[in-house]
Amino acid sequence: MTATTRSPASRAGRETLAAAQAALAAEHATVYGYGVVGGRVDDARAAEAREAYDAHRARRDAMSRAVRDLGAEPEAAAPAYALPFPVPDQAAAVRLAVELESRLAAVYADLVRAATGGLRGEAAAGLREAAVRAVRWRGGSVAFPGLTERA
């Protein structure tokens, strides 16, 4: 946080801010990752990748506003992100999309736990959207999206 940033006084406020910053960081990484996904999928999945990219840019902007509303300066995006594995082809790009959405669901699950009010609702919506996208990319679901990643 910068000198002009006011820090949440309560422990709950600090936890909410940390979870919101983590969600913002995850959205930054997901936007970057979808740039890779979009470059490797065929035309049949390109629209799906573009839709996800646009949705994550909107969520990233919303999380940036949420961090500001909590009294902090939003974390900036990194110039690049390390991918969890090489992405040389469409099959790997689809696996990357699943991984991005699964990781994001876990981060939003943490924010749901930490937040209250409207931010909690936004976090729940982010969790739901990431889980649905993961199902579409994966071709199947998991029992508890956002929690299975913790096992």
Steps between C-alpha positions, in 0.01 A plus 500: 500500500614850430534779754173653379313175549297458813535155650196314630516516879338169584638153445191415293559809286862401440395145409237632260752733339757221466240271341386777264860572397551126440187490282626801306841338452333178384289695250814670366662158450183357345472784250862434401436125478200544274723692261697178466188281483348715227815470293499120509137396459325445169216711366240278667629598847634847421167669576489324838854614577420858397184503712697377802776754436248785491318373809825477695603850396166626636545301824856629531373857474227430756754350741723803451208723603427273797858531624477878470168492688680312778749788522800353321686542177425211262792275415624560147522223242838342441650544153485121454401189693657155517266242357453179701607289201599547134211587269609394151160396360125508541483209746743676733311829455177333611681352803632851576150647485380234747795573728443876487132467586562242774763719666274801473209310657721420800601864541139616481403235757751665735347841431149368565623384841669832583254754358158622600219684326529592134861386470403154623229490232753604236740233621226235486417607145869480406522152651189385316617642166846343532346164592265510200783592263717221641218251434466622142872474432542173692188335364392396851462634850648449844304461823606822673650758261755716674552247778635196315812698416578513872510121544 
